[in-house]
Amino acid sequence: MSTMQDYQSSLEDPSSRKFETFSYLPAMDAERIRKQVQYIVSKGWNPAIEHTEPENSFDHYWYMWKLPMFGETDIDTILAEAEACHKAHPDNHVRLVGYDNYAQSKGAEMVIYRGTPV
């Protein structure tokens, strides 16, 4: 049997907090983020960018960066918006979301930039 790893995460230490599934993997580089955007576009989902302060990431709604990019299929445009959000709010977490029109829910969401914990 394999040994399970315990991920230390606590409310008192914002830098230790885990979010979606990807938080348990090594940080995504630009190529992996691009592949996730490609996946969202290939599913026909609408991409959106959200951000929030690290200390508010669990008990507050995340701020929407502009409106969701309904029908946007250009991967470079989506990545540029994520980068613009990160530059405008360098201390915030930035999350990529893929809205599924058919299921009327989020099909995917992942933190692609981690902010600076307070």
N, CA, C and O of each residue as an XYZ file, in Angstrom:
472
protein
N       0.846     -1.169      0.000
C       0.000      0.000      0.000
C       0.894      1.236      0.000
O       1.928      1.256      0.668
N       0.503      2.258     -0.741
C       1.312      3.476     -0.802
C       1.075      4.341      0.430
O       0.041      4.249      1.091
N       2.032      5.156      0.708
C       1.936      6.058      1.849
C       1.230      7.332      1.412
O       1.607      7.951      0.417
N       0.213      7.716      2.153
C      -0.514      8.944      1.854
C       0.244     10.124      2.437
O       0.790     10.043      3.538
N       0.274     11.222      1.689
C       0.951     12.427      2.154
C      -0.066     13.381      2.747
O      -1.107     13.638      2.143
N       0.226     13.905      3.920
C      -0.628     14.888      4.558
C      -0.192     16.273      4.120
O       0.966     16.649      4.301
N      -1.113     17.034      3.546
C      -0.802     18.398      3.135
C      -1.158     19.335      4.271
O      -2.325     19.479      4.637
N      -0.145     19.965      4.820
C      -0.368     20.904      5.908
C      -1.042     22.159      5.346
O      -0.493     22.826      4.469
N      -2.212     22.467      5.847
C      -2.960     23.629      5.407
C      -3.722     24.171      6.599
O      -4.337     23.411      7.347
N      -3.684     25.489      6.778
C      -4.382     26.064      7.918
C      -4.914     27.446      7.588
O      -4.406     28.122      6.693
N      -5.930     27.855      8.310
C      -6.494     29.185      8.116
C      -5.519     30.270      8.568
O      -5.517     31.374      8.022
N      -4.695     29.959      9.560
C      -3.756     30.942     10.096
C      -2.599     31.223      9.144
O      -1.965     32.274      9.241
N      -2.317     30.306      8.231
C      -1.201     30.463      7.304
C      -1.734     30.493      5.875
O      -1.874     29.445      5.245
N      -2.040     31.712      5.345
C      -2.630     31.800      4.007
C      -1.782     31.163      2.912
O      -2.333     30.684      1.921
N      -0.460     31.144      3.062
C       0.374     30.565      2.014
C       0.268     29.046      1.956
O       0.665     28.437      0.963
N      -0.268     28.422      3.016
C      -0.383     26.961      3.046
C      -1.719     26.456      2.501
O      -1.885     25.254      2.293
N      -2.649     27.340      2.274
C      -4.002     26.932      1.898
C      -4.059     26.292      0.527
O      -3.356     26.695     -0.400
N      -4.907     25.291      0.420
C      -5.131     24.597     -0.839
C      -6.474     25.039     -1.404
O      -7.404     25.342     -0.657
N      -6.564     25.073     -2.719
C      -7.791     25.487     -3.384
C      -8.342     24.313     -4.161
O      -8.727     23.301     -3.574
N      -8.383     24.435     -5.462
C      -8.900     23.359     -6.279
C      -7.873     22.235     -6.398
O      -6.797     22.309     -5.804
N      -8.196     21.214     -7.150
C      -7.337     20.042     -7.316
C      -5.912     20.409     -7.710
O      -4.959     19.794     -7.233
N      -5.760     21.405     -8.576
C      -4.430     21.757     -9.060
C      -3.532     22.307     -7.952
O      -2.312     22.335     -8.117
N      -4.096     22.739     -6.842
C      -3.288     23.251     -5.736
C      -2.417     22.174     -5.112
O      -1.422     22.482     -4.456
N      -2.778     20.932     -5.308
C      -2.018     19.829     -4.724
C      -0.903     19.350     -5.651
O      -0.143     18.446     -5.304
N      -0.812     19.949     -6.809
C       0.230     19.622     -7.773
C       1.260     20.741     -7.791
O       1.002     21.820     -7.256
N       2.412     20.511     -8.390
C       3.369     21.614     -8.525
C       2.730     22.776     -9.280
O       1.817     22.574    -10.081
N       3.206     23.984     -9.024
C       2.656     25.175     -9.687
C       2.697     25.001    -11.202
O       3.658     24.461    -11.750
N       1.649     25.460    -11.867
C       1.590     25.344    -13.322
C       2.472     26.402    -13.961
O       2.452     27.566    -13.562
N       3.245     25.989    -14.952
C       4.018     26.949    -15.722
C       3.128     27.475    -16.855
O       1.977     27.061    -16.992
N       3.669     28.385    -17.659
C       2.884     29.013    -18.728
C       2.330     27.988    -19.709
O       1.208     28.141    -20.191
N       3.099     26.947    -20.012
C       2.642     25.927    -20.956
C       1.444     25.156    -20.414
O       0.496     24.879    -21.149
N       1.484     24.809    -19.131
C       0.359     24.067    -18.538
C      -0.887     24.934    -18.412
O      -2.005     24.459    -18.608
N      -0.688     26.205    -18.086
C      -1.837     27.122    -18.027
C      -2.461     27.224    -19.418
O      -3.684     27.211    -19.558
N      -1.625     27.324    -20.433
C      -2.114     27.405    -21.815
C      -2.934     26.163    -22.169
O      -3.973     26.271    -22.820
N      -2.477     24.997    -21.748
C      -3.214     23.758    -22.025
C      -4.574     23.757    -21.337
O      -5.545     23.245    -21.893
N      -4.655     24.318    -20.149
C      -5.941     24.396    -19.453
C      -6.894     25.345    -20.176
O      -8.090     25.073    -20.276
N      -6.358     26.464    -20.682
C      -7.188     27.385    -21.461
C      -7.658     26.681    -22.734
O      -8.821     26.808    -23.115
N      -6.772     25.947    -23.390
C      -7.161     25.193    -24.586
C      -8.277     24.204    -24.273
O      -9.209     24.047    -25.062
N      -8.186     23.542    -23.134
C      -9.219     22.590    -22.739
C     -10.562     23.295    -22.543
O     -11.590     22.818    -23.023
N     -10.554     24.419    -21.847
C     -11.790     25.181    -21.616
C     -12.414     25.587    -22.943
O     -13.619     25.435    -23.141
N     -11.589     26.105    -23.857
C     -12.080     26.524    -25.174
C     -12.599     25.316    -25.963
O     -13.637     25.406    -26.620
N     -11.888     24.196    -25.901
C     -12.302     23.007    -26.662
C     -13.640     22.452    -26.186
O     -14.365     21.832    -26.964
N     -13.972     22.669    -24.914
C     -15.258     22.209    -24.374
C     -16.396     23.178    -24.709
O     -17.563     22.877    -24.458
N     -16.056     24.338    -25.275
C     -17.071     25.337    -25.584
C     -17.493     26.151    -24.373
O     -18.523     26.825    -24.401
N     -16.704     26.091    -23.313
C     -17.016     26.837    -22.093
C     -16.570     28.281    -22.241
O     -15.676     28.587    -23.030
N     -17.197     29.164    -21.479
C     -16.869     30.587    -21.504
C     -15.845     30.892    -20.416
O     -16.116     30.678    -19.235
N     -14.670     31.391    -20.803
C     -13.648     31.686    -19.809
C     -13.947     32.976    -19.057
O     -14.575     33.895    -19.584
N     -13.486     33.019    -17.826
C     -13.599     34.215    -17.000
C     -12.394     34.250    -16.062
O     -11.781     33.223    -15.770
N     -12.076     35.447    -15.602
C     -10.960     35.641    -14.678
C     -11.522     36.249    -13.403
O     -12.322     37.183    -13.454
N     -11.103     35.717    -12.255
C     -11.491     36.237    -10.943
C     -10.238     36.449    -10.112
O      -9.196     35.848    -10.371
N     -10.352     37.318     -9.103
C      -9.211     37.549     -8.215
C      -9.709     37.937     -6.823
O     -10.834     38.412     -6.661
N      -8.858     37.729     -5.831
C      -9.163     38.142     -4.464
C      -7.884     38.176     -3.643
O      -6.862     37.607     -4.026
N      -7.964     38.854     -2.510
C      -6.840     38.894     -1.586
C      -6.681     37.515     -0.949
O      -7.683     36.849     -0.688
N      -5.449     37.070     -0.693
C      -5.248     35.741     -0.105
C      -6.019     35.521      1.189
O      -6.534     34.429      1.428
N      -6.100     36.545      2.018
C      -6.784     36.367      3.301
C      -8.302     36.252      3.152
O      -8.982     35.828      4.087
N      -8.837     36.623      1.991
C     -10.286     36.546      1.757
C     -10.684     35.401      0.832
O     -11.845     35.309      0.431
N      -9.762     34.548      0.496
C     -10.030     33.555     -0.541
C     -11.053     32.492     -0.158
O     -11.612     31.836     -1.037
N     -11.310     32.307      1.137
C     -12.246     31.256      1.549
C     -13.591     31.780      2.043
O     -14.595     31.071      1.959
N     -13.627     32.986      2.548
C     -14.876     33.438      3.155
C     -15.487     34.647      2.456
O     -16.344     35.321      3.027
N     -15.061     34.925      1.245
C     -15.607     36.037      0.470
C     -15.788     35.578     -0.977
O     -15.139     34.640     -1.439
N     -16.692     36.271     -1.674
C     -16.782     36.056     -3.116
C     -15.533     36.633     -3.765
O     -14.976     37.620     -3.285
N     -15.105     36.030     -4.835
C     -13.962     36.548     -5.585
C     -14.455     37.649     -6.514
O     -15.582     37.592     -7.006
N     -13.607     38.658     -6.755
C     -13.943     39.751     -7.665
C     -13.810     39.260     -9.104
O     -12.875     38.534     -9.441
N     -14.753     39.664     -9.939
C     -14.664     39.300    -11.342
C     -13.809     40.343    -12.062
O     -14.002     41.546    -11.885
N     -12.880     39.876    -12.860
C     -12.073     40.761    -13.701
C     -12.845     40.954    -15.000
O     -12.918     40.048    -15.830
N     -13.407     42.118    -15.165
C     -14.259     42.423    -16.315
C     -15.431     41.438    -16.352
O     -15.791     40.869    -15.321
N     -16.018     41.235    -17.509
C     -17.113     40.278    -17.662
C     -16.557     38.946    -18.167
O     -15.450     38.912    -18.702
N     -17.305     37.845    -18.006
C     -16.847     36.601    -18.625
C     -16.662     36.824    -20.127
O     -17.351     37.647    -20.730
N     -15.743     36.094    -20.712
C     -15.420     36.269    -22.131
C     -16.286     35.336    -22.970
O     -15.806     34.350    -23.531
N     -17.582     35.670    -23.044
C     -18.556     34.828    -23.741
C     -18.149     34.602    -25.191
O     -17.983     35.552    -25.956
N     -17.992     33.339    -25.558
C     -17.679     32.986    -26.929
C     -16.228     33.190    -27.346
O     -15.882     32.952    -28.503
N     -15.382     33.624    -26.428
C     -13.978     33.861    -26.785
C     -13.262     32.532    -27.004
O     -13.312     31.640    -26.157
N     -12.599     32.412    -28.145
C     -11.872     31.183    -28.466
C     -10.381     31.431    -28.688
O      -9.620     30.483    -28.882
N      -9.962     32.689    -28.662
C      -8.546     33.000    -28.881
C      -7.797     32.825    -27.556
O      -7.985     33.594    -26.613
N      -6.967     31.825    -27.508
C      -6.247     31.482    -26.282
C      -5.347     32.622    -25.835
O      -5.249     32.899    -24.640
N      -4.687     33.287    -26.780
C      -3.795     34.388    -26.426
C      -4.554     35.552    -25.790
O      -4.035     36.202    -24.883
N      -5.769     35.822    -26.252
C      -6.598     36.881    -25.664
C      -6.952     36.539    -24.215
O      -6.895     37.401    -23.338
N      -7.312     35.298    -23.972
C      -7.672     34.856    -22.621
C      -6.465     34.938    -21.693
O      -6.574     35.418    -20.565
N      -5.319     34.469    -22.170
C      -4.100     34.537    -21.361
C      -3.680     35.980    -21.095
O      -3.184     36.292    -20.013
N      -3.876     36.861    -22.074
C      -3.548     38.275    -21.897
C      -4.415     38.909    -20.817
O      -3.931     39.728    -20.036
N      -5.688     38.538    -20.765
C      -6.575     39.066    -19.720
C      -6.153     38.572    -18.338
O      -6.175     39.333    -17.371
N      -5.773     37.304    -18.246
C      -5.304     36.767    -16.965
C      -4.039     37.494    -16.510
O      -3.899     37.833    -15.335
N      -3.137     37.726    -17.433
C      -1.894     38.447    -17.117
C      -2.183     39.895    -16.717
O      -1.566     40.421    -15.791
N      -3.116     40.536    -17.414
C      -3.486     41.918    -17.085
C      -4.069     42.001    -15.679
O      -3.771     42.934    -14.934
N      -4.895     41.031    -15.321
C      -5.468     40.985    -13.971
C      -4.360     40.812    -12.939
O      -4.352     41.480    -11.904
N      -3.433     39.914    -13.227
C      -2.321     39.667    -12.305
C      -1.449     40.916    -12.139
O      -1.012     41.225    -11.030
N      -1.202     41.617    -13.216
C      -0.394     42.849    -13.143
C      -1.123     43.947    -12.380
O      -0.504     44.706    -11.635
N      -2.442     44.031    -12.565
C      -3.230     45.053    -11.875
C      -3.385     44.753    -10.390
O      -3.545     45.671     -9.585
N      -3.340     43.476    -10.021
C      -3.517     43.040     -8.632
C      -2.440     42.012     -8.283
O      -2.758     40.842     -8.068
N      -1.183     42.423     -8.223
C      -0.085     41.456     -8.047
C      -0.103     40.712     -6.720
O       0.490     39.638     -6.615
N      -0.763     41.250     -5.711
C      -0.804     40.595     -4.405
C      -1.993     39.657     -4.256
O      -2.115     38.972     -3.240
N      -2.875     39.618     -5.259
C      -4.083     38.789     -5.186
C      -3.888     37.440     -5.867
O      -3.040     37.283     -6.745
N      -4.697     36.467     -5.440
C      -4.806     35.218     -6.176
C      -5.619     35.514     -7.435
O      -6.563     36.303     -7.398
N      -5.253     34.885     -8.535
C      -5.997     35.032     -9.788
C      -6.439     33.638    -10.216
O      -5.649     32.695    -10.244
N      -7.711     33.536    -10.544
C      -8.302     32.234    -10.870
C      -8.899     32.273    -12.276
O      -9.539     33.248    -12.671
N      -8.676     31.198    -13.015
C      -9.275     31.002    -14.330
C     -10.505     30.120    -14.159
O     -10.447     29.083    -13.499
N     -11.619     30.538    -14.758
C     -12.877     29.805    -14.652
C     -13.374     29.479    -16.059
O     -13.219     30.277    -16.983
N     -13.967     28.309    -16.208
C     -14.631     27.938    -17.458
C     -16.099     27.674    -17.152
O     -16.432     26.682    -16.504
N     -16.979     28.563    -17.618
C     -18.413     28.404    -17.378
C     -19.041     27.521    -18.449
O     -18.872     27.763    -19.644
N     -19.755     26.512    -18.018
C     -20.432     25.565    -18.908
C     -21.877     26.028    -19.080
O     -22.673     25.943    -18.145
N     -22.215     26.520    -20.276
C     -23.578     27.003    -20.541
C     -24.614     25.904    -20.406
O     -25.710     26.138    -19.899
N     -24.274     24.712    -20.855
C     -25.234     23.618    -20.848
C     -25.602     23.213    -19.422
O     -26.784     23.108    -19.092
N     -24.607     22.988    -18.586
C     -24.858     22.581    -17.199
C     -25.175     23.771    -16.296
O     -25.609     23.596    -15.158
N     -24.956     24.977    -16.810
C     -25.165     26.213    -16.063
C     -24.401     26.194    -14.741
O     -24.943     26.470    -13.671
N     -23.129     25.859    -14.863
C     -22.253     25.822    -13.691
C     -20.814     26.001    -14.161
O     -20.541     26.125    -15.355
N     -19.910     26.011    -13.203
C     -18.499     26.067    -13.550
C     -18.055     24.681    -13.995
O     -18.251     23.701    -13.276
N     -17.463     24.599    -15.167
C     -16.918     23.335    -15.644
C     -15.502     23.130    -15.157
O     -15.039     21.999    -15.013
N     -14.808     24.248    -14.902
C     -13.428     24.188    -14.418
C     -13.111     25.498    -13.715
O     -13.646     26.553    -14.056
N     -12.239     25.411    -12.737
C     -11.684     26.616    -12.128
C     -10.371     26.242    -11.464
O     -10.236     25.177    -10.862
N      -9.408     27.143    -11.587
C      -8.103     26.864    -11.004
C      -7.371     28.177    -10.731
O      -7.485     29.126    -11.506
N      -6.638     28.230     -9.654
C      -5.802     29.378     -9.332
C      -4.567     29.294    -10.226
O      -3.829     28.309    -10.188
N      -4.351     30.330    -11.025
C      -3.206     30.299    -11.933
C      -2.091     31.236    -11.477
O      -0.949     31.092    -11.915
N      -2.404     32.189    -10.606
C      -1.397     33.039     -9.974
C      -1.730     33.116     -8.487
O      -2.866     33.411     -8.114
N      -0.748     32.854     -7.651
C      -0.951     32.989     -6.207
C      -0.459     34.341     -5.752
O       0.626     34.782     -6.131
N      -1.271     35.002     -4.930
C      -0.896     36.300     -4.405
C       0.069     36.177     -3.225
O       0.427     35.083     -2.788
N       0.463     37.325     -2.743
C       1.374     37.382     -1.606
C       0.569     37.334     -0.322
O      -0.263     38.212     -0.095
N       0.789     36.333      0.531
C       0.030     36.274      1.782
C       0.399     37.434      2.714
O       1.526     37.928      2.717
N      -0.584     37.838      3.490
C      -0.382     38.937      4.439
C       0.307     38.425      5.685
O       0.568     39.197      6.608
